[in-house]
Amino acid sequence: MLFNENQELEDSAADLGRVHIESGYMEAMKYAGEQLAEQSNIKFVHSMRVARLYTFCGDKEQALDWLEKAYEERYTSLFSLNVDLHWNNLHQEPRYLTLLDKMNLTLRK
C-alpha cells in the first residue's frame, strides 16, 4: 500500500510539473487545486489548502467556496483570514467580507 501512495504522489508531482512547464504557474496552481478538491471526495483534505491554491490561480469563486467550507469545518487558521496576505485579492469580494463578519474580524490593510 505504501508503494502505491508514494507512486501516486510521484505521478501527481510529475503531472504538476508538466502542467507548469506547458501552461505556466497559474494553470499549475489551478491543476493542484482541482487535484486536491478531487481527493477530498475520498479522504480528508484541508479546505484552506485548496482555497489557497485557487486563490493563487485567480479563481476567486472556488477559493471562496473552499474558505466557506473551512469556516463550516471550524478550521483554526481562519483566525488570520483578515491579515494573511494570501487573501488580498479577495478583499473586495462580498462573500469574503461576509465571512469576515461571521467571524467578527475586520479587514486590515
Secondary structure by P-SEA (a helix, b strand, c coil): caaaaaaaaaaaaaaaaaaaaaccaaaaaaaaaaaaaaacccccccaaaaaaaaaaacaaaaaaaaaaaaaaaccccccccccccccccccccaaaaaaaaaacccccc
